[in-house]
Amino acid sequence: MAMSGIYEFLAQDRVIFGRPAHEAVLETADKLGKQRLMIVASKTLSRKTDVISTVTDTLGRRCVGLFDECVEHVPRESVLALADEVRRLQPDLIVTIGGGTPMDTVKVMLVVLAEDIRDAEGFDRVRIRVDADGKRVVPVVKDAPLRQIIVPTTLSGAEFSSLGGATDHTRKVKDLYHGRFIGGQVVILDAAVTVHTPADLWLSTGIRAVDHAVETICSRNPQPFTDATCLHGLAMLSRSLRTNHVSPDDLDARLESQLAVWLASTGLGRVEWGASHGIGHQLGAVANVPHGHCSCVMLPSVLVWNRAVNGERQALVARAMGRDDGDAAQGVAELAAALGQPSRLRDVGVERSHFDAIARGAMQNMMVRSNPRPVTSEADIHQILELAW
């Protein structure tokens, strides 16, 4: 039977790289004809560096406000707080500067605006769900009244996705949300603004990008286009991240990592992923584990658990990482170790007492339910968690 499938490109106009962020933001505002720009940024970047002030000074009166109260793992309440501020200021473009937390806060906020959600309970009607058979249910949401452009400062890859995540603390579950136009209309890659990013955050989100590439290549429904981009991006990450670790001021290597993330993220939200990402979402919701560390501790174990069903795909991963033995799990583990990253759940604050809540939440996650080796019960999740313990 001939191969068949669908690949949906992002609603993304352009990627600008190797240019100063403040210049590219102004140029983009001019090109799009926008006059009221609101900046959303991480608190640290806003209050402890000159990155945000340089952008606001460049925009002048066209900058109508700043929101820097984003919260890690994006609780619903922080999304609502941003939505209130956007309704008050009435910007015509959001400029998001930072990592996955501000990006996801804006993405989900755009869904909230589109659907006129005013309280935490309203999120339930637009969150992505899985039914009893594991089939994903993706609500169709209205188009948001404005868009965002993004200047990323980590390697999470969220700038190349139309998926956003937000945590429901009542259920202790991180839910996903989708909208055609909630991602970055324009992405600006400026290595110079990333030097303020803590080394551990930069390198751990680099492993997150490795996870993006690996779970795309090892998907139960792989695609030739994403094979090409992700294998090349994976080789670039394997090389550049090591340089980032020993020479953090090497801007060429940092830009190479950013460009590698672009390639590694072509499957993000468009090719079915697996349990590394899906369980990782619950590690954040239950045990407050940062995104990058989730991939560091989960990806090798998920690869081991899946090896019986996709060993040939894993061999492609291993080769891209410079290994001839086909052992993708060991390749990922050795890269994480070379970057000084954690390797076990117990190293990132996860306790065995968390396992039941992680497993319950994971079974509600669409990525867990599309894992190459079918995950059919909480017992399967416990097996993977024990491998990672």
KEDREN-132689 format. One record per residue (C-alpha): y, x, z; residue in one letter; residue number from 1. Coordinates in steps of 0.25 Angstrom, whole numbers, plus 5000, padded with zeros to 4 digits. Each point is the difference from the previous one (the first is absolute). Layout:
SITE; Y; X; Z; a; NUM
...
//
This chain:
SITE; 5000; 5000; 5000; m; 1
SITE; 5014; 5006; 4996; a; 2
SITE; 5009; 5004; 5011; m; 3
SITE; 5011; 4989; 5003; s; 4
SITE; 5011; 4999; 5010; g; 5
SITE; 5015; 4998; 5002; i; 6
SITE; 5010; 5010; 5005; y; 7
SITE; 5014; 4994; 5004; e; 8
SITE; 5012; 5010; 4999; f; 9
SITE; 5010; 4999; 5011; l; 10
SITE; 5013; 4993; 4998; a; 11
SITE; 5007; 5013; 5001; q; 12
SITE; 5011; 5005; 4991; d; 13
SITE; 5000; 5015; 5002; r; 14
SITE; 4997; 5012; 5009; v; 15
SITE; 5011; 5010; 5001; i; 16
SITE; 4995; 5014; 5006; f; 17
SITE; 5006; 5013; 5003; g; 18
SITE; 5014; 4994; 5001; r; 19
SITE; 5009; 4999; 5013; p; 20
SITE; 4997; 4987; 5006; a; 21
SITE; 5015; 4996; 5002; h; 22
SITE; 5003; 5002; 4986; e; 23
SITE; 4988; 4993; 4995; a; 24
SITE; 5003; 4988; 5009; v; 25
SITE; 5014; 4999; 4995; l; 26
SITE; 4996; 5001; 4985; e; 27
SITE; 4989; 4990; 5002; t; 28
SITE; 5010; 4990; 5006; a; 29
SITE; 5009; 5002; 4988; d; 30
SITE; 4989; 4998; 4991; k; 31
SITE; 4995; 4987; 5006; l; 32
SITE; 5014; 4995; 5002; g; 33
SITE; 4999; 4999; 5015; k; 34
SITE; 5012; 4999; 5009; q; 35
SITE; 4995; 4997; 5014; r; 36
SITE; 4989; 5010; 5005; l; 37
SITE; 4994; 4999; 5013; m; 38
SITE; 4992; 5012; 5006; i; 39
SITE; 4987; 4999; 5007; v; 40
SITE; 4995; 5012; 5007; a; 41
SITE; 4992; 5006; 5011; s; 42
SITE; 5008; 5002; 5013; k; 43
SITE; 4997; 5015; 5001; t; 44
SITE; 5005; 5002; 4986; l; 45
SITE; 5012; 4992; 5002; s; 46
SITE; 5004; 5005; 5014; r; 47
SITE; 4996; 5015; 4999; k; 48
SITE; 5002; 5005; 4986; t; 49
SITE; 5011; 4999; 4990; d; 50
SITE; 4991; 4994; 4989; v; 51
SITE; 5005; 4985; 5002; i; 52
SITE; 5015; 5004; 5003; s; 53
SITE; 5000; 5008; 4987; t; 54
SITE; 4995; 4987; 4992; v; 55
SITE; 5010; 4991; 5007; t; 56
SITE; 5011; 5009; 4998; d; 57
SITE; 4997; 5001; 4985; t; 58
SITE; 4999; 4985; 4999; l; 59
SITE; 5013; 4998; 5007; g; 60
SITE; 5004; 4985; 5001; r; 61
SITE; 4988; 4996; 4992; r; 62
SITE; 4991; 5003; 5012; c; 63
SITE; 5001; 4987; 5008; v; 64
SITE; 4991; 5003; 5012; g; 65
SITE; 4989; 5008; 5006; l; 66
SITE; 4987; 4996; 5007; f; 67
SITE; 4992; 5011; 5007; d; 68
SITE; 4992; 4991; 5010; e; 69
SITE; 4987; 5001; 4993; c; 70
SITE; 4988; 5000; 5009; v; 71
SITE; 4987; 5008; 4997; e; 72
SITE; 4988; 4991; 4995; h; 73
SITE; 5011; 4989; 4996; v; 74
SITE; 4999; 4989; 5011; p; 75
SITE; 5004; 4987; 4994; r; 76
SITE; 5011; 4999; 5010; e; 77
SITE; 5007; 5013; 4993; s; 78
SITE; 4999; 4993; 4987; v; 79
SITE; 5007; 4988; 5004; l; 80
SITE; 5011; 5008; 5007; a; 81
SITE; 5002; 5007; 4986; l; 82
SITE; 5000; 4987; 4993; a; 83
SITE; 5011; 4995; 5009; d; 84
SITE; 5008; 5012; 4997; e; 85
SITE; 4999; 4998; 4985; v; 86
SITE; 5003; 4986; 5001; r; 87
SITE; 5013; 5003; 5008; r; 88
SITE; 5004; 5012; 4991; l; 89
SITE; 4996; 4994; 4986; q; 90
SITE; 4997; 5013; 4993; p; 91
SITE; 4996; 5000; 4985; d; 92
SITE; 4991; 5013; 5001; l; 93
SITE; 4992; 5006; 5012; i; 94
SITE; 5000; 5015; 5000; v; 95
SITE; 4988; 5004; 5009; t; 96
SITE; 4999; 5014; 5005; i; 97
SITE; 4988; 5005; 5008; g; 98
SITE; 4985; 4999; 5001; g; 99
SITE; 4990; 4988; 4999; g; 100
SITE; 5006; 4993; 5012; t; 101
SITE; 5014; 4997; 4994; p; 102
SITE; 4994; 4998; 4987; m; 103
SITE; 4990; 4989; 5005; d; 104
SITE; 5011; 4994; 5009; t; 105
SITE; 5008; 4998; 4987; v; 106
SITE; 4988; 4995; 4992; k; 107
SITE; 4996; 4989; 5010; v; 108
SITE; 5014; 4997; 5003; m; 109
SITE; 5002; 4997; 4985; l; 110
SITE; 4988; 4990; 5001; v; 111
SITE; 5006; 4994; 5012; v; 112
SITE; 5013; 4998; 4992; l; 113
SITE; 4993; 4994; 4988; a; 114
SITE; 4992; 4990; 5008; e; 115
SITE; 5012; 4997; 5010; d; 116
SITE; 4991; 5004; 5012; i; 117
SITE; 5008; 4999; 5013; r; 118
SITE; 4989; 5003; 5011; d; 119
SITE; 4987; 5008; 5002; a; 120
SITE; 4991; 4988; 4998; e; 121
SITE; 5006; 4999; 4986; g; 122
SITE; 4993; 5013; 4996; f; 123
SITE; 4986; 4994; 5000; d; 124
SITE; 5002; 4991; 4988; r; 125
SITE; 5004; 5012; 4991; v; 126
SITE; 4991; 5011; 5005; r; 127
SITE; 4988; 5005; 4992; i; 128
SITE; 4987; 4995; 5006; r; 129
SITE; 4985; 5001; 4997; v; 130
SITE; 4991; 4988; 5000; d; 131
SITE; 4986; 4999; 5007; a; 132
SITE; 4994; 5006; 4987; d; 133
SITE; 5009; 5012; 5000; g; 134
SITE; 5008; 4995; 4989; k; 135
SITE; 5015; 5003; 5001; r; 136
SITE; 5010; 4989; 5000; v; 137
SITE; 5014; 5005; 4995; v; 138
SITE; 5011; 4990; 5002; p; 139
SITE; 5010; 4999; 4988; v; 140
SITE; 5014; 5002; 5006; v; 141
SITE; 5013; 4997; 4994; k; 142
SITE; 5009; 5011; 4994; d; 143
SITE; 5009; 5007; 5011; a; 144
SITE; 5015; 4998; 4998; p; 145
SITE; 5002; 5015; 4999; l; 146
SITE; 4992; 5013; 4998; r; 147
SITE; 4999; 5014; 5006; q; 148
SITE; 5001; 5014; 4995; i; 149
SITE; 4993; 5011; 5008; i; 150
SITE; 5002; 5014; 5005; v; 151
SITE; 4987; 5004; 5006; p; 152
SITE; 5000; 5011; 5011; t; 153
SITE; 4985; 5000; 5003; t; 154
SITE; 4987; 5000; 4991; l; 155
SITE; 4995; 4986; 5003; s; 156
SITE; 5002; 4995; 4986; g; 157
SITE; 5005; 4987; 5004; a; 158
SITE; 5011; 5001; 4990; e; 159
SITE; 4990; 4998; 4989; f; 160
SITE; 4994; 4987; 5005; s; 161
SITE; 5004; 4985; 5000; s; 162
SITE; 4992; 4998; 5012; l; 163
SITE; 5006; 5001; 5014; g; 164
SITE; 4994; 4999; 5014; g; 165
SITE; 5004; 4994; 5013; a; 166
SITE; 4993; 4998; 5013; t; 167
SITE; 4998; 4987; 5008; d; 168
SITE; 4999; 5005; 5014; h; 169
SITE; 4994; 4987; 5005; t; 170
SITE; 4988; 5002; 4991; r; 171
SITE; 5001; 5015; 5001; k; 172
SITE; 4998; 5000; 4985; v; 173
SITE; 5008; 5007; 4989; k; 174
SITE; 5002; 4991; 4988; d; 175
SITE; 5003; 5003; 4986; l; 176
SITE; 5010; 4992; 4991; y; 177
SITE; 5002; 5001; 4985; h; 178
SITE; 5012; 4997; 4991; g; 179
SITE; 5002; 5004; 4986; r; 180
SITE; 5015; 5005; 5003; f; 181
SITE; 4999; 5005; 5014; i; 182
SITE; 4997; 5014; 4997; g; 183
SITE; 5010; 5011; 4996; g; 184
SITE; 5008; 4996; 4987; q; 185
SITE; 5003; 5015; 4999; v; 186
SITE; 4994; 5012; 5008; v; 187
SITE; 5008; 5012; 5003; i; 188
SITE; 4992; 5013; 5003; l; 189
SITE; 5009; 5010; 5007; d; 190
SITE; 4993; 5011; 5007; a; 191
SITE; 5012; 5005; 5007; a; 192
SITE; 5001; 4987; 5009; v; 193
SITE; 4986; 5002; 5004; t; 194
SITE; 5002; 5013; 5008; v; 195
SITE; 5004; 4991; 5012; h; 196
SITE; 4986; 4994; 5000; t; 197
SITE; 4992; 5005; 5012; p; 198
SITE; 4989; 5009; 4994; a; 199
SITE; 4989; 4992; 5006; d; 200
SITE; 5005; 4987; 4994; l; 201
SITE; 5002; 5007; 4986; w; 202
SITE; 4986; 5006; 5000; l; 203
SITE; 4993; 4988; 5006; s; 204
SITE; 5006; 4991; 4990; t; 205
SITE; 4995; 5010; 4990; g; 206
SITE; 4986; 4997; 5004; i; 207
SITE; 5004; 4985; 4999; r; 208
SITE; 5003; 5003; 4985; a; 209
SITE; 4987; 5007; 4999; v; 210
SITE; 4994; 4987; 5005; d; 211
SITE; 5007; 4992; 4989; h; 212
SITE; 4994; 5009; 4989; a; 213
SITE; 4986; 5001; 5006; v; 214
SITE; 4998; 4985; 5002; e; 215
SITE; 5006; 4997; 4986; t; 216
SITE; 4990; 5010; 4994; i; 217
SITE; 4989; 4995; 5009; c; 218
SITE; 5003; 4985; 4998; s; 219
SITE; 4989; 4990; 4997; r; 220
SITE; 5008; 4997; 4987; n; 221
SITE; 5006; 5014; 4995; p; 222
SITE; 5009; 5001; 4988; q; 223
SITE; 5002; 5011; 4990; p; 224
SITE; 5015; 5000; 5002; f; 225
SITE; 5000; 5002; 5015; t; 226
SITE; 4988; 5010; 4999; d; 227
SITE; 5009; 5009; 4992; a; 228
SITE; 5013; 4998; 5008; t; 229
SITE; 4993; 5001; 5014; c; 230
SITE; 4991; 5012; 4997; l; 231
SITE; 5012; 5008; 4995; h; 232
SITE; 5008; 4995; 5012; g; 233
SITE; 4989; 5004; 5009; l; 234
SITE; 4999; 5014; 4995; a; 235
SITE; 5015; 5001; 5001; m; 236
SITE; 5000; 4995; 5015; l; 237
SITE; 4988; 5010; 5003; s; 238
SITE; 5009; 5011; 4996; r; 239
SITE; 5014; 4996; 5004; s; 240
SITE; 4997; 4995; 5014; l; 241
SITE; 4994; 5013; 5004; r; 242
SITE; 5013; 5007; 4995; t; 243
SITE; 5008; 4989; 5007; n; 244
SITE; 4993; 5004; 5013; h; 245
SITE; 5002; 5015; 4999; v; 246
SITE; 5014; 4999; 4993; s; 247
SITE; 5007; 4987; 5004; p; 248
SITE; 5013; 5005; 4994; d; 249
SITE; 4994; 5001; 4986; d; 250
SITE; 5007; 4989; 4993; l; 251
SITE; 4992; 5002; 4987; d; 252
SITE; 4987; 4998; 5008; a; 253
SITE; 5006; 4988; 5007; r; 254
SITE; 5004; 4993; 4987; l; 255
SITE; 4986; 5003; 4994; e; 256
SITE; 4994; 4992; 5012; s; 257
SITE; 5010; 4989; 4997; q; 258
SITE; 4996; 5000; 4985; l; 259
SITE; 4985; 5000; 5004; a; 260
SITE; 5002; 4988; 5009; v; 261
SITE; 5006; 4993; 4988; w; 262
SITE; 4987; 5003; 4992; l; 263
SITE; 4991; 4997; 5012; a; 264
SITE; 5006; 4986; 5002; s; 265
SITE; 4997; 4994; 4987; t; 266
SITE; 4989; 4992; 5006; g; 267
SITE; 5008; 4995; 5012; l; 268
SITE; 4999; 4985; 5000; g; 269
SITE; 4994; 5000; 4986; r; 270
SITE; 4986; 5006; 5002; v; 271
SITE; 4991; 4995; 5011; e; 272
SITE; 4999; 5010; 5011; w; 273
SITE; 4991; 5001; 5012; g; 274
SITE; 4997; 5001; 5015; a; 275
SITE; 5009; 5013; 5002; s; 276
SITE; 5013; 4992; 4997; h; 277
SITE; 4995; 4987; 5006; g; 278
SITE; 4995; 5006; 5013; i; 279
SITE; 5012; 5009; 5001; g; 280
SITE; 5009; 4987; 5000; h; 281
SITE; 4993; 4996; 5012; q; 282
SITE; 5001; 5013; 5007; l; 283
SITE; 5015; 4999; 4999; g; 284
SITE; 5000; 4985; 5005; a; 285
SITE; 4990; 5002; 5012; v; 286
SITE; 5002; 5015; 5004; a; 287
SITE; 5014; 5003; 4994; n; 288
SITE; 4994; 5011; 4992; v; 289
SITE; 5010; 5006; 4989; p; 290
SITE; 4996; 4997; 4986; h; 291
SITE; 4998; 5014; 4996; g; 292
SITE; 4991; 5003; 5012; h; 293
SITE; 4992; 4987; 4996; c; 294
SITE; 4996; 5007; 4987; s; 295
SITE; 4997; 5013; 5006; c; 296
SITE; 4990; 4994; 5010; v; 297
SITE; 4994; 4989; 4991; m; 298
SITE; 4999; 5005; 4986; l; 299
SITE; 4989; 5011; 5002; p; 300
SITE; 4991; 4990; 5008; s; 301
SITE; 5002; 4989; 4990; v; 302
SITE; 4996; 5009; 4989; l; 303
SITE; 4988; 5004; 5007; v; 304
SITE; 4996; 4985; 5002; w; 305
SITE; 5003; 4997; 4986; n; 306
SITE; 4993; 5012; 4994; r; 307
SITE; 4987; 4993; 4996; a; 308
SITE; 5007; 4990; 4991; v; 309
SITE; 5011; 5009; 4993; n; 310
SITE; 4995; 5015; 5001; g; 311
SITE; 5004; 5002; 4986; e; 312
SITE; 5014; 4996; 5002; r; 313
SITE; 5001; 5008; 5013; q; 314
SITE; 4996; 5012; 4991; a; 315
SITE; 5012; 4998; 4992; l; 316
SITE; 5009; 5000; 5012; v; 317
SITE; 4993; 5013; 5005; a; 318
SITE; 5002; 5007; 4987; r; 319
SITE; 5015; 4996; 5000; a; 320
SITE; 5001; 5007; 5014; m; 321
SITE; 4993; 5012; 4995; g; 322
SITE; 4986; 4998; 5005; r; 323
SITE; 4987; 5001; 4991; d; 324
SITE; 4991; 4994; 5010; d; 325
SITE; 5004; 4986; 4999; g; 326
SITE; 5004; 4998; 5014; d; 327
SITE; 5013; 4992; 5000; a; 328
SITE; 4999; 4997; 5015; a; 329
SITE; 5000; 5015; 5004; q; 330
SITE; 5011; 5003; 4990; g; 331
SITE; 5009; 4990; 5006; v; 332
SITE; 4996; 5004; 5014; a; 333
SITE; 5003; 5015; 4997; e; 334
SITE; 5013; 4997; 4994; l; 335
SITE; 5004; 4992; 5012; a; 336
SITE; 4996; 5011; 5009; a; 337
SITE; 5007; 5010; 4992; a; 338
SITE; 5013; 4992; 5002; l; 339
SITE; 4998; 4999; 5015; g; 340
SITE; 4997; 4985; 5000; q; 341
SITE; 4990; 4992; 5009; p; 342
SITE; 4986; 4998; 4996; s; 343
SITE; 4994; 4990; 5010; r; 344
SITE; 5004; 4986; 5005; l; 345
SITE; 5000; 5006; 5015; r; 346
SITE; 5011; 5010; 4995; d; 347
SITE; 5010; 4989; 4996; v; 348
SITE; 4999; 4991; 5013; g; 349
SITE; 4989; 4990; 4995; v; 350
SITE; 4990; 4997; 5011; e; 351
SITE; 4987; 4993; 4999; r; 352
SITE; 5005; 4988; 5007; s; 353
SITE; 5009; 4998; 4988; h; 354
SITE; 4988; 4999; 4990; f; 355
SITE; 4998; 4985; 5002; d; 356
SITE; 5014; 4996; 4997; a; 357
SITE; 5001; 5010; 4988; i; 358
SITE; 4987; 4995; 4994; a; 359
SITE; 5005; 4985; 5002; r; 360
SITE; 5013; 5003; 4993; g; 361
SITE; 4993; 5009; 4989; a; 362
SITE; 4991; 4988; 4996; m; 363
SITE; 5013; 4993; 4996; q; 364
SITE; 5005; 5011; 4991; n; 365
SITE; 4999; 4999; 4985; m; 366
SITE; 4997; 5015; 4998; m; 367
SITE; 4989; 5000; 5010; v; 368
SITE; 4994; 4989; 4993; r; 369
SITE; 5001; 5007; 4986; s; 370
SITE; 4994; 5013; 5005; n; 371
SITE; 4990; 5006; 4990; p; 372
SITE; 4988; 4998; 5010; r; 373
SITE; 5002; 4986; 5005; p; 374
SITE; 5004; 4998; 5014; v; 375
SITE; 4994; 4987; 5004; t; 376
SITE; 5001; 5000; 5015; s; 377
SITE; 5008; 5006; 5012; e; 378
SITE; 4987; 5008; 5003; a; 379
SITE; 5003; 5008; 4987; d; 380
SITE; 5014; 5003; 5005; i; 381
SITE; 4995; 5005; 5013; h; 382
SITE; 4990; 5009; 4992; q; 383
SITE; 5012; 5006; 4993; i; 384
SITE; 5008; 5002; 5012; l; 385
SITE; 4989; 5007; 5007; e; 386
SITE; 5000; 5010; 4988; l; 387
SITE; 5014; 5002; 5002; a; 388
SITE; 5000; 5001; 5016; w; 389
//
